[in-house]
Amino acid sequence: MEPRARTTRVAIYGALAIGLYTVENLIPTPLPWLRVGVSNVAILLALFELGPGGAGAVLLLKLVVGSLLVGRFLTPFFWFAFAGGMASFGLMVLARWVGRGVLGVVGVSVVGGAGHSLAQLGVARLLLLPSDAAWALAPVLMLVGTLSGLVVGSLARAVLRRLERA
């Protein structure tokens, strides 16, 4: 892909991620950190189409611009999202590389969702819960992360299939 088209695609996926992140943060949830993470569809699309560099740029756009738009930049919510996003991204890149030919977009997304949950629990343990008892939440958060990864990965797979047909 030529550099100009690549930059355009990063901008499109970045705008999609920011828009989805902003809308999802407007929807009330029972717990402030409990979200599906639909904005990660854009990051998965970028990872599978543009590789780690393009996907990393989309992630950073989402984290910085999205958190500025919803008023969470540099708040504790931002740091939870940052830690989860970075862990998830690193694990998805690794899963994409190691699992090439075995893991599709849904499998990579599940790995990312689970990693996101564990990273956020790690941040909560360091900043909010000064006890190892916090790790008792790991099974529940892994389930939430896995289910979120399934939803996000399925959406991304549907979009990738549509893009291939177009």
Backbone bond lengths (Angstrom), bond angles and torsions (degrees), N, CA, C in turn:
res aa  C-N    CA-C-N  psi(-1)  N-CA   C-N-CA  omega(-1)  CA-C   N-CA-C  phi
1 M - - - 1.455 - - 1.532 107.66 -
2 E 1.303 115.87 133.96 1.468 119.44 -179.32 1.531 110.39 -70.19
3 P 1.348 116.76 153.77 1.482 120.27 -174.55 1.526 114.30 -56.10
4 R 1.316 117.79 -39.86 1.463 120.06 -178.75 1.531 110.78 -65.79
5 A 1.326 117.19 -43.23 1.464 121.00 178.83 1.531 110.49 -66.35
6 R 1.328 116.04 -37.02 1.464 120.94 178.43 1.531 110.47 -64.37
7 T 1.322 116.65 -44.94 1.463 121.26 178.49 1.528 110.45 -62.16
8 T 1.321 115.84 -41.46 1.463 120.03 178.15 1.519 110.95 -62.46
9 R 1.330 116.25 -42.65 1.463 120.14 -179.49 1.527 110.83 -65.91
10 V 1.333 118.28 -39.99 1.469 121.54 176.14 1.530 109.73 -60.78
11 A 1.332 116.58 -42.61 1.467 120.27 179.39 1.527 111.20 -63.95
12 I 1.330 117.06 -41.45 1.470 120.60 179.66 1.529 110.39 -64.56
13 Y 1.333 116.62 -48.31 1.457 119.66 179.47 1.530 111.15 -66.51
14 G 1.331 116.86 -35.02 1.462 120.29 176.48 1.522 111.10 -63.01
15 A 1.319 116.52 -45.16 1.469 120.32 178.76 1.524 110.84 -63.54
16 L 1.329 116.16 -40.48 1.470 119.80 177.25 1.527 110.55 -61.59
17 A 1.328 116.83 -46.21 1.472 120.93 179.98 1.527 111.16 -61.82
18 I 1.317 116.90 -44.73 1.468 121.03 -179.85 1.528 110.53 -63.77
19 G 1.323 116.99 -44.56 1.463 120.55 179.50 1.520 112.29 -62.42
20 L 1.331 116.53 -47.10 1.460 119.74 179.68 1.523 111.80 -65.60
21 Y 1.327 116.86 -39.28 1.468 121.43 178.08 1.531 110.25 -62.07
22 T 1.315 116.61 -44.36 1.466 121.70 -178.61 1.520 110.79 -64.45
23 V 1.320 116.77 -47.76 1.464 120.51 -179.81 1.525 110.67 -63.60
24 E 1.334 117.17 -44.53 1.460 119.75 -178.86 1.527 111.54 -62.19
25 N 1.317 117.49 -32.56 1.461 120.49 179.10 1.523 112.85 -75.70
26 L 1.313 117.92 -12.33 1.463 121.50 176.33 1.530 112.18 -86.04
27 I 1.332 116.45 -16.16 1.466 121.47 -178.17 1.530 109.17 -84.78
28 P 1.323 117.60 123.26 1.470 119.86 179.44 1.535 111.21 -63.36
29 T 1.323 115.36 142.53 1.462 121.79 177.42 1.523 108.89 -131.18
30 P 1.330 117.40 159.46 1.464 119.24 -179.70 1.531 112.70 -65.26
31 L 1.318 116.97 -30.18 1.459 122.42 176.97 1.529 107.72 -130.16
32 P 1.339 118.32 140.64 1.470 119.77 -172.79 1.528 114.21 -62.74
33 W 1.307 118.58 -22.31 1.458 121.28 -177.94 1.517 112.83 -99.38
34 L 1.320 116.89 -2.50 1.465 120.85 -174.73 1.524 110.44 -90.69
35 R 1.331 115.63 96.35 1.454 121.93 179.33 1.527 108.71 -136.68
36 V 1.317 116.02 154.60 1.463 120.29 178.09 1.524 110.16 -71.42
37 G 1.317 116.66 -37.77 1.462 120.02 -179.24 1.514 112.82 87.11
38 V 1.332 117.33 41.12 1.461 120.60 -177.30 1.521 113.35 -60.62
39 S 1.322 117.34 -21.59 1.471 119.22 178.24 1.522 111.65 -64.22
40 N 1.328 115.78 -20.07 1.464 119.33 178.50 1.521 112.84 -70.66
41 V 1.331 117.80 -11.31 1.461 120.73 172.58 1.527 108.94 -57.89
42 A 1.323 116.66 -43.71 1.466 120.43 -179.08 1.526 111.62 -64.48
43 I 1.312 117.00 -37.00 1.471 120.90 179.31 1.531 109.75 -68.13
44 L 1.326 117.18 -41.57 1.464 120.38 176.60 1.526 111.35 -63.49
45 L 1.323 116.97 -43.08 1.465 119.98 178.03 1.520 110.10 -58.94
46 A 1.310 116.34 -44.61 1.466 120.54 179.51 1.525 111.11 -65.02
47 L 1.326 117.14 -40.54 1.462 120.27 -179.91 1.524 110.95 -61.90
48 F 1.323 117.04 -43.46 1.456 120.31 -176.84 1.528 112.24 -79.13
49 E 1.316 117.62 -25.58 1.463 119.62 -179.64 1.526 113.32 -97.60
50 L 1.329 117.47 -37.86 1.465 121.24 -172.29 1.521 113.86 -111.95
51 G 1.328 117.05 -13.80 1.450 120.68 -178.40 1.525 112.04 90.11
52 P 1.339 116.56 -176.98 1.468 121.36 -175.41 1.525 114.54 -60.56
53 G 1.316 117.76 -38.24 1.466 119.45 -178.42 1.515 112.63 -62.51
54 G 1.330 116.43 -48.36 1.458 120.52 179.06 1.516 112.06 -65.66
55 A 1.332 116.03 -40.82 1.467 119.71 179.64 1.525 111.13 -66.72
56 G 1.327 117.36 -37.80 1.468 120.88 177.26 1.514 111.58 -63.36
57 A 1.330 116.69 -38.91 1.466 120.56 177.56 1.524 110.71 -64.70
58 V 1.327 116.66 -41.43 1.470 120.86 178.39 1.527 110.07 -63.72
59 L 1.326 117.10 -42.84 1.464 120.90 178.38 1.522 111.18 -59.98
60 L 1.326 117.18 -46.80 1.467 119.90 -179.43 1.526 111.51 -64.38
61 L 1.323 117.17 -39.68 1.472 119.89 176.02 1.519 110.46 -59.75
62 K 1.328 115.83 -45.83 1.466 120.03 -179.65 1.520 111.00 -61.57
63 L 1.323 116.55 -47.23 1.467 120.09 -176.61 1.520 111.95 -63.85
64 V 1.317 117.34 -47.60 1.466 120.19 -174.69 1.519 111.44 -77.69
65 V 1.332 117.70 -57.21 1.470 120.13 -175.98 1.529 110.67 -68.56
66 G 1.329 116.85 -42.42 1.468 119.76 179.14 1.515 112.23 -60.28
67 S 1.329 116.86 -44.96 1.467 119.12 -179.41 1.530 111.66 -69.51
68 L 1.328 117.47 -30.79 1.467 119.85 174.43 1.535 110.33 -65.02
69 L 1.329 116.49 -42.46 1.466 120.66 -178.17 1.525 113.15 -66.89
70 V 1.330 117.28 -34.52 1.477 119.37 -178.73 1.522 111.91 -95.53
71 G 1.325 117.62 3.16 1.463 121.20 175.95 1.515 114.66 77.46
72 R 1.322 117.34 29.52 1.468 120.03 -177.94 1.527 113.31 -117.97
73 F 1.308 118.28 8.43 1.461 120.29 -176.88 1.534 110.50 -62.25
74 L 1.319 116.03 127.13 1.465 126.61 179.81 1.531 114.25 64.21
75 T 1.333 117.49 13.66 1.465 121.07 172.39 1.532 107.99 -86.00
76 P 1.324 118.36 171.61 1.472 118.94 175.09 1.534 113.14 -55.08
77 F 1.339 117.24 -36.10 1.464 119.94 177.52 1.524 110.89 -60.22
78 F 1.336 116.66 -39.79 1.465 120.70 178.28 1.521 110.20 -60.68
79 W 1.326 117.46 -45.51 1.466 120.35 -176.57 1.526 111.84 -68.23
80 F 1.325 116.13 -33.58 1.468 118.80 173.79 1.534 109.47 -64.65
81 A 1.323 116.90 -46.61 1.462 120.89 179.23 1.524 111.37 -63.81
82 F 1.329 116.37 -39.52 1.460 120.73 179.93 1.533 110.93 -63.81
83 A 1.322 116.20 -49.33 1.475 120.10 -179.80 1.526 110.81 -62.84
84 G 1.312 116.06 -45.90 1.463 119.55 178.97 1.510 112.35 -64.02
85 G 1.326 116.03 -42.55 1.463 120.40 179.96 1.515 112.55 -64.50
86 M 1.321 117.22 -42.84 1.464 120.54 -179.53 1.532 111.44 -67.86
87 A 1.326 116.38 -43.06 1.471 119.60 178.33 1.525 110.19 -64.18
88 S 1.313 115.71 -45.99 1.451 120.86 179.51 1.526 110.90 -60.05
89 F 1.322 116.54 -45.47 1.456 121.34 -179.72 1.528 111.07 -61.08
90 G 1.321 116.23 -48.59 1.464 119.94 -179.93 1.522 112.04 -59.79
91 L 1.320 116.64 -42.87 1.459 120.45 179.78 1.531 111.80 -69.10
92 M 1.323 117.14 -36.38 1.467 119.46 178.32 1.526 111.15 -67.52
93 V 1.335 116.43 -40.88 1.466 119.56 177.07 1.531 109.49 -61.92
94 L 1.317 116.50 -44.62 1.461 120.80 179.15 1.533 110.90 -63.43
95 A 1.322 117.14 -45.03 1.462 121.19 179.43 1.523 111.04 -63.26
96 R 1.319 116.44 -38.60 1.477 120.79 178.64 1.521 110.27 -64.87
97 W 1.315 116.98 -39.37 1.458 121.80 -177.97 1.529 111.03 -74.87
98 V 1.335 116.87 -51.24 1.466 121.59 -177.08 1.531 110.82 -71.41
99 G 1.316 117.25 -38.01 1.461 121.14 -174.99 1.507 114.62 -94.86
100 R 1.325 117.65 16.64 1.476 120.31 -179.04 1.525 109.52 -55.07
101 G 1.312 115.89 128.14 1.450 120.83 -178.45 1.522 113.52 87.94
102 V 1.332 116.83 -15.02 1.458 120.65 -179.69 1.529 110.23 -113.61
103 L 1.321 115.89 -48.46 1.464 120.63 -179.51 1.520 109.97 -97.19
104 G 1.303 114.99 126.63 1.448 120.40 173.82 1.516 110.14 -92.28
105 V 1.298 115.95 -165.60 1.456 120.74 -176.66 1.529 111.59 -63.94
106 V 1.331 118.35 -34.76 1.466 120.30 179.63 1.526 110.39 -68.69
107 G 1.311 117.77 -44.81 1.462 121.13 178.73 1.514 112.19 -62.12
108 V 1.327 116.55 -43.09 1.463 121.02 178.08 1.525 109.86 -62.97
109 S 1.324 116.69 -39.82 1.461 121.14 179.30 1.531 111.89 -65.64
110 V 1.324 117.32 -39.25 1.463 120.60 178.53 1.526 109.86 -63.14
111 V 1.326 116.90 -43.58 1.472 120.39 176.39 1.526 109.99 -58.37
112 G 1.324 116.23 -44.74 1.466 120.32 179.03 1.514 113.03 -64.38
113 G 1.323 117.16 -41.56 1.470 120.68 179.25 1.515 112.28 -63.21
114 A 1.315 116.34 -43.63 1.468 120.17 178.82 1.529 110.48 -65.60
115 G 1.327 116.81 -42.23 1.470 121.09 178.47 1.514 112.03 -63.30
116 H 1.321 116.33 -38.60 1.467 121.49 178.32 1.524 110.10 -60.49
117 S 1.322 116.21 -46.04 1.472 120.48 -179.54 1.521 111.67 -63.05
118 L 1.319 116.75 -44.87 1.468 119.60 -179.89 1.521 111.96 -65.06
119 A 1.316 117.48 -39.52 1.467 120.03 178.87 1.525 110.77 -64.79
120 Q 1.327 116.69 -41.51 1.461 118.79 178.15 1.525 111.45 -65.40
121 L 1.313 117.17 -37.22 1.463 120.01 175.84 1.528 109.90 -64.16
122 G 1.311 117.43 -39.53 1.467 120.93 176.99 1.517 112.07 -60.85
123 V 1.332 116.50 -42.64 1.468 120.15 177.78 1.531 110.19 -65.84
124 A 1.320 116.50 -42.48 1.472 119.88 178.09 1.522 110.29 -60.54
125 R 1.319 116.75 -41.31 1.473 121.08 178.58 1.521 111.01 -61.91
126 L 1.319 116.52 -42.47 1.471 120.44 -178.61 1.525 113.05 -71.91
127 L 1.334 116.53 -39.57 1.465 119.88 -171.69 1.527 115.20 -99.53
128 L 1.327 117.45 -31.89 1.459 119.55 -170.23 1.526 115.10 -119.29
129 L 1.310 117.75 -34.18 1.455 121.13 -172.91 1.528 109.74 -118.48
130 P 1.315 117.69 91.29 1.467 119.91 -174.17 1.530 113.98 -76.43
131 S 1.316 115.84 43.16 1.462 120.00 -178.93 1.520 108.99 -144.17
132 D 1.301 115.80 146.42 1.455 119.67 176.40 1.528 111.88 -69.42
133 A 1.310 117.23 -9.33 1.460 121.07 176.64 1.528 111.21 -62.18
134 A 1.330 117.01 -21.38 1.462 120.72 177.90 1.525 111.22 -57.06
135 W 1.331 116.56 -31.45 1.465 120.13 -178.19 1.521 112.23 -67.59
136 A 1.332 117.13 -12.98 1.466 119.87 175.74 1.526 111.03 -63.98
137 L 1.326 116.31 -21.24 1.468 120.93 178.15 1.528 112.41 -79.45
138 A 1.312 118.01 -10.63 1.472 121.90 -174.57 1.530 113.10 -54.21
139 P 1.329 120.09 -47.70 1.477 118.34 -178.91 1.531 113.21 -59.45
140 V 1.333 116.41 -41.99 1.467 119.92 179.79 1.525 109.82 -65.49
141 L 1.328 117.22 -45.37 1.460 120.46 -179.11 1.526 111.88 -67.69
142 M 1.319 117.42 -33.08 1.465 120.10 176.07 1.533 110.10 -65.86
143 L 1.318 116.70 -39.49 1.461 120.35 177.10 1.530 110.39 -63.56
144 V 1.337 116.56 -46.21 1.467 120.84 178.31 1.528 110.07 -60.66
145 G 1.327 117.15 -45.28 1.460 121.01 179.51 1.516 112.49 -63.61
146 T 1.317 116.43 -40.05 1.465 120.90 179.20 1.526 110.93 -65.65
147 L 1.327 116.57 -45.08 1.470 120.11 178.56 1.525 111.34 -64.60
148 S 1.331 116.31 -41.55 1.469 119.55 176.60 1.518 110.45 -61.79
149 G 1.333 116.02 -42.55 1.460 120.19 178.05 1.518 112.21 -60.76
150 L 1.329 116.77 -38.38 1.470 120.32 177.23 1.526 111.61 -63.65
151 V 1.326 116.27 -44.73 1.469 120.55 -179.56 1.528 110.12 -64.79
152 V 1.327 116.35 -50.87 1.470 121.01 -177.61 1.527 110.32 -63.53
153 G 1.319 116.98 -44.35 1.460 120.48 179.50 1.516 112.63 -63.45
154 S 1.320 116.97 -39.37 1.471 120.60 178.20 1.524 110.99 -64.88
155 L 1.322 116.51 -41.29 1.471 119.71 176.40 1.523 110.83 -63.08
156 A 1.325 116.94 -44.95 1.465 120.77 179.91 1.522 111.01 -63.34
157 R 1.331 117.15 -40.42 1.463 120.66 178.44 1.528 110.63 -61.98
158 A 1.325 116.96 -41.53 1.466 120.50 178.97 1.526 110.72 -62.83
159 V 1.325 116.63 -41.65 1.473 120.24 179.34 1.529 110.28 -67.02
160 L 1.327 117.39 -44.09 1.472 120.37 178.87 1.523 110.93 -59.84
161 R 1.312 117.59 -40.63 1.465 120.18 178.15 1.518 111.34 -63.43
162 R 1.337 116.17 -40.49 1.473 119.71 178.07 1.526 111.03 -65.53
163 L 1.327 116.18 -39.96 1.465 119.89 179.02 1.527 111.37 -65.44
164 E 1.329 116.88 -37.04 1.468 120.38 178.41 1.517 111.15 -65.13
165 R 1.332 117.52 -36.32 1.463 121.43 -179.98 1.518 112.52 -74.70
166 A 1.324 116.14 -26.84 1.476 120.30 -175.36 1.509 112.29 -75.42
